[in-house]
Amino acid sequence: MSVRHSAEQIVQAIGGKDNISAATHCVTRLRFALKDESKVDKETLEQIDVVKGSFSSNGQFQVVIGQGLVNKVYNELIEMTEMERSSKQEIKDAAEKNLNPLQRAVKTLADIFIPILPAIVTAGLLMGINNILAGKGIFYNNQSFIDVHTAWKDLANMINLIANTAFVFLPGLIGWSAVKKFGGSPLLGIVLGLMLVHPDLLNAWSYGEALSKGNVPHWNLFGLNVEKIGYQGQVLPVLIASYVLAKIERFLTRRIPDAFQLLLVAPIALLLTGFLSFIAIGPVTFAIANAITSGLVGIFDHFAALGGLLYGGLYALLVVTGMHHTFLAVDLQLIGSTGGTFLWPMLALSNIAQGSAAFAMMVATKNEKLKGLSLTSAISAFLGITEPAMFGVNLRFKYPFISAMIGSAIAGVILSVGRVKASSIGVGGLPGFLSIFPNQWGVFFIGMAIVLIVPFILTVFIAKVKKDKGVKENTDETVVKATN
């Protein structure tokens, strides 16, 4: 079948040319902003030879094609429909019109945190290396590697400094990304974020001690006492402050003549936002963030098994809806407030579970095309990228996805009851143990074994049961696909 014919079939399956507002592509997928997604015939779409799966996320309808081939299909599609080529940003803007308020809020958080994720994950991996060197009981009983080999101590200290930088100055990263998202100057966002963690401010982690002693430093602004508190490790204060900064900057830019903008816009915007941040935004959001953190910690303290069962089991559904991006902010808040997150370890195991289910599909099928897709997507999931496995394989056949959720739920209970925490956010897959506190590796590895074994066995077993019930294969179709 020609590439052009495949492109024609895809256009017809998604509702025709008139149903497409805009189209672009990434490394593996066609991305469409559609006028009406209800017109998509998913069953017909996924029968097309070049299509490896499809899903809707953040108002975009995405068709998984594969690296290299997606370029050719897109070129044929553009030529055939006579549409203009669109950028990813144009697709996002067009797709945003299809989102409800909750989806827009989730998308906003995703657009803010995804650009800074590489820095955070890199920091997490480096902190994992430091954990191995400095963790007691890994190589020697009751001693760390650097306790025995003291020549490595300064190297470990330097690695820790490099790793901690992204977390110490996290508000600077968030400020850059958030102000950019809200339409302001990213440079001012960086200044705002760094201002909130200025060395002259009381370290947020020391606030409780200073408060108990009654010696919290403050400014006296004409009779108004404002506490000199920094917001290290805090997410909510800089998010709200960034929104305010962007709005003030845009307001001033529209009203101040071009000749005076350089002298007036940035200083006024930053000064006003700074006053509001220290007087109102910071204290209020700090209290809200601490209340949310305390609530989550309380739930997992008193109902650990239930919390682990629900979060571990349902995390994959959050990925399907795109809601998982909101929990990145929660993880960062937990790390900043309590020194570790109990949510991220379950995320890592959920990803591995999806990879295990996809790998089981490779074993269960006789279809060479599906074998290749299942193997590559399983490897991707084991390394923290689950979309190919989930949307290309597991959701397509349903029960592998459910099998993965069952394995992840069981492991979630084990981790939450065992109080497993991550000191940082790392690679959400097999390398994820590097981000776990070393003294909790044992429980984490038990959970990892569960998500590797349970989804695999369940998926293979169900495939065999379906075959034993007499479902016939069609030429080179898989046992699983024939039953779907």
Buried (B, 14 or more C-beta within 10 A) or exposed (E): EEBBEBBBBBBBBBBEEEBBBBBBBEEBBBBBBBBEBEEBEBEBBBEBEBBBBBBBBBBBBBBBBBEEBBEBBBBBBBEBBEBEEBEEEBBBBBBBEBBEEEBBEBBBBBBBBEBBBEBBBBBBBBBBBBBBBBBBEBBEEEEBBBBEBEEBBEBBBEBBEBBBBBBBBBBBBBBBBBBBBBEBBBEBBBBBBBBBBEEEBBBBEEBEEBEEEEEBEEEEEEEEEBBEBBBBBBBBBBBBBBBBBBBBBBEBBEEBEEEEBEEBBBEBBBEBBBEBBBBBBBBEBBEEBBEBBEEBBEBBEEEBEBBBBBBBBBBBEBBBBBBBBBBBBBBBBBBBBBEBBBBBBBBBBBBBBBBBBBBBBBEBBBBEBBBEBBBBBBBBBBBBBBBBBBBBBBBBBEBBBBBBBBBBBBBBBBBBBBBBBBBBBBBBBBBBBBBBBBEBBEBBEBBBEBBBEBBBBBBBBBBEEBBEEEBEBEEEBBBBBBBB
